[in-house]
């Protein structure tokens, strides 16, 4: 028991200096762009996220927690979180095919949780 306590007394200060703990918080500007489609037949079947659906830029928070240590059998821990949710809507300027359905021009549409 005495040897175990002596060994723990030797390794505890070493482990305390070797542990790396990081907590970070910040914000990031998200700029969605590109196209969405479902089984497009031609380029006309794609919906532009910026121009057709009017999805705008958003600034969102993020957090990160990181714990690293020198023990090889125990994994390091790295956790991060950043919410992302985009909603948009618009009016079609042309006929589009979305899967097996065809939507006529001047039809209203909604895109959510992209």
Protein Blocks (a to p, Z undefined) as FASTA:
>chain_A
ZZmmmmmmmmmmmmmmmpccdddddddddddeddddehifblklpccfklmnopacdddd
ddddddddfbfkbccddddddddddddddddfbdcdehjaccdehiacddehZZ
